[in-house]
Amino acid sequence: MKTTKIEWTDKTWNPVTGCTKVSGGCANCYAEIMARRLHAMGVEKYSNKFEPTMHKSCLEEPLKWKKAHNIFVCSMADLFHEDVTFDFIDKVFDTIERSKHHRYQILTKRAERMADYFSTRTIPNNVWVGVTVESPREVHRIDVLRTLNCTIKFLSCEPLIDDLGEIDLTNIDWLIVGGESGSRARPMQVEWVRSLLRQADEQNVAFFFKQWGTWGSDGIKRNKKANGKALDGEIIQMMPQLQMR
């Protein structure tokens, strides 16, 4: 059963919570806002608010889920944050190795530290690895990602806050695009999205349009629900092939 509102996955697992800002897309971080809200509600896991925190008690959670799931790892953190030790990340991957029936999706803004970690380790076949690319300043993360040997490599261009221009999608399997939500959201231009859709089509990359966010394609600020999930009247939510290579 789907237990998250994130459209491209059906379950989340947070053995780490908290993060620090590293690039432009972090400015209005939804996870930080949610963590502070959960802290105010007295949720023990968020007693440190949004300070990076490793949770040993959560490490074996997925082993209890008998049905196969697409699991987004660390929706409330960055697994490759500098404060998360490689020893703890090893424990996360031990659980992943012990639950081959699940498919794990790991997304990071810290591509270089991720590459450092995997330079001496093999990425399990049931892991998809992605990086966030929200503006041209982060395009270099794609070059790091494409060097990894993994089943699926994906980009999350959300929140898309600038035109990425022409990008090289060689060895990239999946492209997720979405606008920013919240009262301080920055608008996403329809031309930026069309450009990425065209490039994905030309380079044979699956394209997933997640949402417009607070600002619509017409440049009018509304609520998220009103803006919908359609690009030029079409809902485009293609997934990469689910079979493991």
Summary of the structure (lengths in Angstrom):
residues: 245
radius of gyration: 17.4
end to end distance: 25.5
largest distance: 49.2
contacts: 751
relative contact order: 0.12
helix: 29%
strand: 19%
